[in-house]
Amino acid sequence: MKIKTLLLTLAFAVSSVFALAGEGPKKNPAAMFELDEAAAYEAVGELSNIEKLAKDSDATLSELDINADGLVTNVQLDSLTNVAEAPLGIPSIVWGFCFGLLGMVFVYLMTDGDRQEVMSSFYGCLAAVVISVVLQLAIGLFPF
Amino acid sequence: MRYRSTLLMLIGICLCTLSSVYGQFYQRVEADFTIKEQLTDSLSNLTFGRAYYDLGQGKLIYRVKFPEREIWGFQDSVFYRKTADTTLVSASDAQAVRTSIFHLVLSGDLDNFGLPDTIFQKADVAREEGKIITTFQPIPPYDKVLGAIYISKERKVVTGVIITDKEEKILGKQFFRKYDMTLPLPFPQELIQITYRKGKAYYRITTFENIQYNVRDDEEWYAYPMPTTVGGTE
């Protein structure tokens, strides 16, 4: 009887060990360690130009005048290669002309403070003010 | 005369032994680092500079050169950040230093990613496709919320770490590549980290160059004064 109990206990213990061994990872661990190297390099590849530029000139981001907050977007990378883009495709001077100060603020925000674009919107705003003043003077002097 | 010769010989042997022992003990490591990171689909980050780590002090100093010249310091649970205009001292995860590549290499914990003596315990070791893969499982009650961590080794160095959730869904991967085996302690010159958010992979590649151990000339950085208490901005 004792031997039977012992054998049953042993059988239970062995089956438990095998059952636990079968609780391994559901996926093939070696396959999980595969790396898509090309995808990794491609994902950050656009930063290599800035890296080279900064290291060669020992300059910080603000000195390079890319972006003040340390983050670089695709659009801003484009601007590095002189592919500047107007806000929503509408020239900044038109934003200033049509929307005045509000247009200038919009251009400032959309271009991350691009001095050239903001000045362009300022000239648009100035032109709108001058035309408005001239028209009001003309209407005042020569009422219909 | 005879005693003097014996004494000199003994002193010589002691000095040789001491210098040999000291030469094999690496307390400090420094390296140029470059981090390129994909934050979102349209946003990326580039940071580079030089890092200094002292194992005895448990202090990690980053002398950041880009995007701006700053100093970041980590020690215990304190994070220190000094820019041109401001100084910030805040609380940090103490694990930030212990899981840094610098600490893992110097302490010899890179082999097991520092997992022993934590809430993880070794559960399995298997050899697959030339890799030795060790599985670490969280101990109860942490196994209710955490999943396994897999570590792969090839040619006696760690090449990858995979972190999973409790459903064995992969949360992140780290690949330690391009080891410089000519160094006294092999150091990976490239670290690729992948995190998964909403099913999409985001990459971070860190490269290390000019890796040096036990440099005596950069005391200024190893002895950089770190605040011991948290709080305060100047």
Interface residues (C-beta under 8 A of the other chain):
Chain A: G24 P25 K26 K27 N28 P29 A30 M32 F33 L35 D36 E37 A39 A40 Y41 A43 V44 E46 L47 S48 I50 E51 A54 K55 D58 A59 T60 L61 S62 G70 L71 V72 T73 N74 V75
Chain B: T34 K36 E37 Q38 L39 S42 L43 S44 N45 L46 T47 F48 K65 F66 P67 E68 R69 D124 A126 E128 E129 K131 I133 T135 A148 Y150 S152 T159 G160 I162 E168 I170 K173 F175 I192 I194 A201 Y202 Y203 R204 I205
